[in-house]
Amino acid sequence: MDTTQKNLIYLLFCAVNGLTPESERVRAMDMANLYRLSGLHKVRGAVCIALEKAGVQNEDFHQEMKKAVRKNILLDIERQSILADFERHGIWYMPLKGCILKDLYPGNGMREMSDNDILFDKEKRYTVRDIMMAHGYSIELFGKGNHDVYHKPPVLKFEMHVALFHRIHADNTYYRYYRDFRRLLKKDGNNNYGYHLSDEDFYVFMTVHEYKHYSTSGTDIRSLLDCYVYEKAMGDKLDYEYIREQMEQLGIANFERNRRTLAFKVFSSAVLPELTETEQSMLTYYLTSLTNAHYENSIDNKLQTRSKSEYLLELIFPSMEVMKGSVGFVEKCGMLYPLGVVWRLFRAFFCNGIITIKKILLIMRYHEK
């Protein structure tokens, strides 16, 4: 780790544990590099709180903190208004991920939000579209996957989910695990149509969602911080035997155990303790994966478990479920699978030619590093 990465971890430790950083250490930090790195990891709000506790006022960080607080408040107000309409129209719903996690952090704006994610009854997709448009949102994406995207200038964005994972991930264990997600939903006690996950199932889902990014293109240090904050907030309430059983089913028990251990080592002490080789490698990945090429990380991870020829064949001839998830006419008629192969190749080269060629070159050069 370089000095700026160490400083980032130290300030996040202070922020989430309500501690005041050492003023001399803070004043010696390279603020420009710290600002850049904390922005990449979406933790400028948390860093700002730590800096100001140490008596360091930085206008760039302060402005980002104000934006994060304002956006969180606006998203909360909008979500409450939208869900009130869901209640009036009899649409069941469940807020997901960040809009729950942010309230477990010790300060507003400490966890920056890019959007709000809400799971809802897929049978009411068109009704939800009408509700969102009535609230002044424009449609960025509709009816093409497991979620629709709505935007209201300048900063409000909602991702409205009809499933927890896209069918394009059908070959993955987590897609199959969450295909019947209704079995996991718990009824809220203070409304008619709202649902939530148990504390354990929320943790399982946030871990699976993180692993999806971690094992493909990479993730950020905020994901590791989320783990620490969630477990710190839940204390001894979590049933770890149940969690372990679910992680075994999902095939990510080792990842969950290593990630949780690392999170507590990193964020529960002002001095970073000695890490195992696995932990050091994992921490480095959290800190650097987003600075590396998106496709390079994804391909590297894919080729850990298959040969280059197998991966290329998988890209050209995906499973039927994956094909249905990526080509609309094959979803309607499975017999059109061969035409779907041709269409995907056409789309890959004529619509995304530069990206496709870059992917192929990265695959072919994989073992040349």
Secondary structure, DSSP 4 states (H G I P E B T S, - for coil): --HHHHHHHHHHHHHHTT-PPPHHHHHTS-HHHHHHHHHHTT-HHHHHHHHHHTT---HHHHHHHHHHHHHHHHHHHHHHHHHHHHHHHT--EEEETHHHHGGGSSSTTSS--S-EEEEE-GGGHHHHHHHHHHTTPEEEE-SSSSEEEEEETTTEEEEEESSSS-GGGTTSHHHHHTTTGGGG-EE-SSSSSBEE--HHHHHHHHHHHHHHHHTTT---HHHHHHHHHHHHHHGGGS-HHHHHHHHHHHT-HHHHHHHHHHHHHHHS-SSPPP--HHHHHHHHHHHHTTTS-HHHHHHHHHTTSS-HHHHHHHHHS--HHHHHHH-HHHHH-GGGHHHHHHHHHHIIIIISHHHHHHHHHHHHTGGG-
